[in-house]
């Protein structure tokens, strides 16, 4: 009987502890908040008001020592003004440095209240702005193309890169109008297409200007000069000094005849 009573007491105590733990957990982690704002906003810029969004008065923020906690980094991207309830930018956020080329860039922070302890999860969605221009790896590309190349021949060239995403990324390329080449862009592969045959005797070198443009507003661009050297195809017969050539041939024939 004593053993049975002890088990009943343990079971009842365990149930109370479990219920209390669940209650505390539900009390600690409450509904999420979400704010969306542009990257590179000035320090002090307000992105939302947590007092209004949570339905608490300003005295509560102060008396319960409301604060912002960010795990995994020493940077404090935002903070709370307990006198106004405003959530504001405390450090400039570079979306590309934070999330690279990811389509979605979200920073998770915790809004903490004390006495009693209460936790609110806040998601900060950082929107991209067109703050980067398209860039080629070099300012000058050098190519060598034989003058015997057929019309329609393709020559791949290096593409530009833009740290921004979506519409702010590279949208199109423009090749300076010229006599010999047009531009082809397929599946992010950029190539020069030979439209008219080359002739080294007329033009040994060709300079082309290639420009990459993004879709931002205002639009940004980056350019590169393509220097094409036309290689000789030996399409002209060599000219020899007649007397030397004939002498060499006569000597060869004479030597062959003796054999």
BELVENSUL-V378540 format. One line per field, one symbol per residue. psi: psi as a letter, one per 30 degrees, with the letter a starting at -180 (. if undefined). burial: b if it has 9 or more other ideal C-beta (glycine too) atoms within 8 Angstrom, else e. A space follows every 10 residues. Layout:
psi = ???
burial = ???
This chain:
psi = eeeeeeeeee eeeeeeeeee eeeeeeeeja kllkkklklg lkkfkkfljf eeffhlleee eefghklkkj kglfkjellk jfffgkklkf kkkjeefefb gkekjkkklk jkklilkkkk kkkjjjkkli gklkklelfk kkkkkkffkl kfkkjklkll kkfllbfflk flkkkkklfe klkkjkhgkk kkkjekklje fejfkkkkkk kkkagljlkl lklkkjjkkj kkghfkkkkl jeeeeeeeee eeeeeeee.
burial = eeeeeeeeee eeeeeeeeee eeeeeeebee eebebebebb beeebebbbb beeeeeebeb bbebebebeb eeeeebbbeb ebeebbbbbb bebebbebbe eeeebebbbb bbbeeeebbb bbbbbbbbbb ebebebeeee bebebbbebe eeebbebbbb bbebeeebbb eebebeeeeb bebbbeeeeb bbbbeebbeb eeeeebebbb bbbbebeebb bbbbbbbbbb beeeeeeeee eeeebeeeee eeeeeeeee
